[in-house]
Every structure is written in C-alpha cells, then in structure tokens.
Amino acid sequence: MSTSTSGNPNGAPVKVTVVGAGIVGSAIAYTLAKRGAAVTVVDRGTPGSGATSHSFAWINATAKQPVSYHNFNRRSLGMWDRFARGLDADVGLRWGGQLEWAATNEGAAELRSRAQQLQAWGYPCQVIDGPQLARLEPGLSPKQVIAAIYCELDGMVEPTLAAQACIRAAAKLGAAVKLETEVTGLSMAAGTVAGVIAGGEEIPADVVVLAGGVDNTQLAAMADVNVPQQDSPGVVIRTGPIAQPLFANVSVVYAPPLEPGRPEIHLRQCLDGTAMIGEGSQESLARDDTQGHAGELLARAAEYVPALRGASAVPVPVGYRPMPLDGFPVVGYSPKAPNVYLALTHSGVTLAPLMAQLATMEIVDGARVDLLADYRPNRFD
Ligand SMILES: Cc1cc2nc3c(=O)[nH]c(=O)nc-3n(C[C@H](O)[C@H](O)[C@H](O)COP(=O)(O)OP(=O)(O)OC[C@H]3O[C@@H](n4cnc5c(N)ncnc54)[C@H](O)[C@@H]3O)c2cc1C
C-alpha cells in the first residue's frame, strides 16, 4: 500500500530522481514508489544492463567478514523472498544453499575453520564428508573429498530480470522511467542540488539518489563528493542451455582446483537452463574473456559436473564490480551535498532489498538508520 510522504514541508510527496537502474537503483526506485514518493529513474542503458548483468548473483552471507557485515548481508538475504513476491515475474530466486569441498588437507582445514566461524555467528554451515556430499548431490563427480561444507541458507537470483521487474513495478506505481538517457550533470539552486541534467533536460528533484555503480565515483564528483573505488574486473562465463537440472538440491557449487596452484571454480544453473561459471572468489580479479578461457573453464567444470559435457561455452565480456575502496557499502546522504543520497556496494545482488528498504526509510521518513553507521559516505572525506 502506498503511503503519502512527508518529505516536503507542504506535505507533497518527496520528489526523488534515482540515477541508475541496476539491481540497486531499481530496487530503491521500486521501494520508494511503493511508499508514495514521486520517483523518476534514469539510466543511460536499460535496467540491469551494467554490472548487474555480469553478476554471478549468489545471494549469501557466507563469504562476508566481519560479523557486522555478515549480519548486514544476512538480513538482506532474509528479505529476498518477500521482496521477490512483490514483483510480477519469476526472477529466478531459488534457495538450496552453497556446497563447497576441498581435495587437500590444507583446503579442508580452511573449510572447517570457516564453518566454525559461521556457526559461531549463528549461520547454519555443516561440515560434511564424501558420502554425505554424494547423497546431497548425486550427479556430481567430486573426485577426492577431504572435507566439504554445506551452507543451507544461500540462494541465487536472475538479477537483470529482477531489475527489469522492479522498474516495471515502479512504473505501475507512477514512477517516470527514462532509459537510454545519460545523466551529464547536476543542476544547482541556492547552493544545493536541485535536480539532474539528463538527455539535455533538467529533472527537478528534492533528493537525488546516485546508484550508478562503477560510475558513482564520477557522478558523486559532480556534487563534490569523494567516493573512491577499486578497479575490480571479473569474468563469469555462460554455457548454452542445458536441458536437465545440473543439481538436485543446492543452488551454488564451489569446486576445488583440479591442479595445485589453480583457482577453484564456482557454478550455478540459471533460470533459462544456461550455467554460469567463474573462478576464484567473489572478489577475484580476472580479465580473460576469450573464447579459449571460456572453453577451459567449462572443461574444468565438466570434470566435476558430467551433465555439462557437450555444452557450449559462451564467453562474456569482463564485468566491473562496483567496489568501494575499503570494500564496504557506501550508503546515505553526504554532508557535502545534503540532498544527494549515495547507494554503492559490492554484493549488490545480495544487498539490494535491504539497501532499498533502508534508503527509503531515510529518504521518505527522514530516519537515520544506525545499522548504516559504518557505511556512511563521509568516511572518505
Ligand atoms: C563478475 C561479477 C560477479 C559478481 N558476483 C556477485 C555475487 O555472486 N553476489 C552478489 O551479491 N553480487 C555479485 N556481484 C556484485 C553485484 O553484481 C553488484 O554489486 C551489483 O550488480 C551492483 O548493482 P548496481 O545497481 O549498483 O550497479 P550496475 O548494475 O552497474 O547499475 C548501474 C547503472 O547505472 C547506470 N549509469 C551509470 N552512469 C550513468 C549516467 N551518468 N547516467 C545514467 N545512467 C548511468 C548504468 O547504465 C547502470 O545500468 C558481482 C559482480 C560482478 C561484476
């Protein structure tokens, strides 16, 4: 249900322009529109076509440190079901958990210690052995299993479908959507930001949300706000569609290197039957987007997942993760530009529902959410 907003002294709905229709900006636009804000969303491309389209899209709190950031991710993970239910499409949200195993004593020790840490934080993560792994995923051919872990809460989603569905839902609630329209500047009045300049026109706003992903550094600079980022290229390849389900229960699989010194691989099957395969961790830097590398990744994955044999390898160009300099989210108003709201994060697929909810509370209700204290933009001033 929409609620009228009190962001303006005259009681009119607060006028918000959201720059960026990736998973983060789309989720914010949708959540703001549900609360009755007068939303305009602007993207120079189409919804979910930026980093969101490159994402492995593992919804998790598993690979997140320290405990405060783990809990932040966990809270968002717990919101995804309800969030997706409000959308008009199957956005590929599936649970089932993450399975990972080690083929060396060193790798097994690392998995056991990770499981212990997650258990201490109250996150279900079991250490299992080879026969238990085989019962969980009978179609896998794991070769050697010294130890495995199973984190049952993790899931996956199709983030471009989710961004598209958010934008459709926002539009149905009255949001204006301007696609293939680039924001080239901010308009100023009396020393504050009065709106954005997009496609040659001025769009007036009470609040401007910057959710431009890797471009947020440049967008924030237009308001004199410093939001430094790391360069974080990543490669996740695709396969052609595979008719049968690759996994019986789990959504995301991490498999050990086939040879010492090589990175581990991770894979999942998407809603359309294709598989996604990456290597290393969610933060690993990778730039090889050639057909040869895609073929090699698929060949490695097929050693463990025989159902992949015969699939075609589809290379995907390098994707650039929005990655704040210290790796943590940047969320909230900047004291330097008090009506410019920043929304920049890695793990944005996991975090979109929570970021959208908290941003909406801060923009529409005027709340100041303590949970965001560690993630404020002014830490870079
Ligand atoms: C290889 C890879 C693997 C990943 N794996 C995971 C994972 O497993 N789990 C997870 O949770 N996260 C993962 N991530 C991270 C996650 O995908 C991102 O955090 C998330 O997609 C960021 O969404 P966003 O909306 O902030 O950015 P984007 O999707 O990049 O959206 C930003 C939008 O802003 C628009 N824009 C920029 N500048 C302008 C302008 N001047 N005018 C108009 N529009 C503009 C762009 O066109 C774009 O559509 C991964 C990312 C990558 C690249």
The ligand as an ORCA input file, in Angstrom:
! r2SCAN-3c Opt
* xyz 0 1
  C      31.814    -10.773    -12.123
  C      30.891    -10.330    -11.017
  C      30.415    -11.278    -10.108
  C      29.575    -10.865     -9.062
  N      29.045    -11.807     -8.224
  C      28.181    -11.428     -7.245
  C      27.536    -12.411     -6.434
  O      27.734    -13.609     -6.600
  N      26.670    -11.970     -5.476
  C      26.397    -10.633     -5.287
  O      25.599    -10.290     -4.398
  N      26.994     -9.691     -6.055
  C      27.866    -10.061     -7.011
  N      28.461     -9.125     -7.807
  C      28.249     -7.713     -7.489
  C      26.900     -7.214     -7.977
  O      26.641     -7.707     -9.257
  C      26.903     -5.687     -7.968
  O      27.189     -5.234     -6.659
  C      25.558     -5.129     -8.417
  O      25.168     -5.647     -9.654
  C      25.671     -3.627     -8.480
  O      24.458     -3.120     -8.926
  P      24.311     -1.578     -9.201
  O      22.871     -1.349     -9.485
  O      24.931     -0.799     -8.092
  O      25.256     -1.295    -10.452
  P      25.002     -1.537    -12.036
  O      24.309     -2.814    -12.287
  O      26.285     -1.310    -12.721
  O      23.984     -0.376    -12.393
  C      24.399      0.962    -12.503
  C      23.550      1.588    -13.582
  O      23.836      2.983    -13.615
  C      23.760      3.411    -14.954
  N      24.525      4.659    -15.078
  C      25.825      4.864    -14.749
  N      26.173      6.143    -15.023
  C      25.069      6.750    -15.522
  C      24.795      8.057    -16.002
  N      25.740      9.021    -16.000
  N      23.549      8.326    -16.451
  C      22.582      7.371    -16.455
  N      22.808      6.113    -16.019
  C      24.010      5.813    -15.565
  C      24.372      2.259    -15.746
  O      23.913      2.286    -17.091
  C      23.872      1.042    -14.970
  O      22.700      0.478    -15.531
  C      29.252     -9.496     -8.892
  C      29.697     -8.560     -9.830
  C      30.495     -8.971    -10.895
  C      30.933     -7.959    -11.920
*
